[in-house]
């Protein structure tokens, strides 16, 4: 969608029903200049819903609020979705694209591509007992962290792991992309290069250890980063947007890719403002706007300090903002890409 001569990609990223409900009071989503889409980065409901037999009602309530917006929603799969529903069920879910293999890409605006990753293709959670992807996860866990019981629940997961570094990621609430998805990612990035598109990657689980506490990354994050930095990908990837780590994090890697891990609204409760709007475009930067940027993206690892914008646009209005420079060679010829968080 063209918005005042700027291309607009918009994502609402939220972790709690309260913030889904209250977001439109801070961002006028009834305007004709609506976001291109909403991105829900996973954990739309809580694992406790399964324990209280409220999985379906909680999901329906959350989706009903998202459906109020005048734009489509892109829902990612997080670990809490998999605590409530298995893959056979999700494969038939109308609020997902595929469910069983929830990785794909689409072009929200000319010159741009969004890639959605599924970080639980190799996982102890969500798959039925005889699924080869779960069998691979069992083998991986037994090798990398034998403290974890193959049932994905029992065991003292972190015993003796104090100095294990990034190996702490091998726990059931994380998972792996897997060889098939990594090969697809390489092909899709090569396709983006061929089409002259710049890429924003979205994943519930973090891809870079510096963008989190060091133990909430995908199991095969090193392979994923190698693909993103490969010759096949050129310099097309500008940002990786993730959730999962409640404290959030930020890191700009050596290639100029911004790894943004958005904080959970659970940190601040109903008084917090862990949502906002991302613009990517003609001034060669990623601009993140929101009522309180530090609630959304922690100011650490070189993240610029926030400024105040007294006059925003018809979506964001007056707000705080930060600007992250696009990596060299990724100037957007076609205008703006706008993203609501």
Secondary structure, 3 states (H helix, E strand, C coil): CEECCEECCCCCCCCCHHHHHHHHHHCCCCCCCCCCEEEECCCCCCCHHHHCCCHHHHHHHHHHHHCCCCCEEEECCCHHHHHHCCHHHHCCCCCCCCCCCCCEEEEEECCEEEEECCCCCECCCCCCCCCHHHHHHHHHHHHHCCCCCCCCCCCCCCCCCCCCHHHHHCCCCCCECHHHHHHHHHHHHHHHHHHCCEEEEEECCECCHHHCCCCCECCCHHHHHHHHCCHHHCCCEEEEEECCCCCCEEEECCCCCEEEECCCHHHCHHHCCCCCEEEECCCCEEEEEECCHHHHCCCCCCCCCCEEECCCCCCCCCEEEEEEECCCCCCCCCCCEEEEC
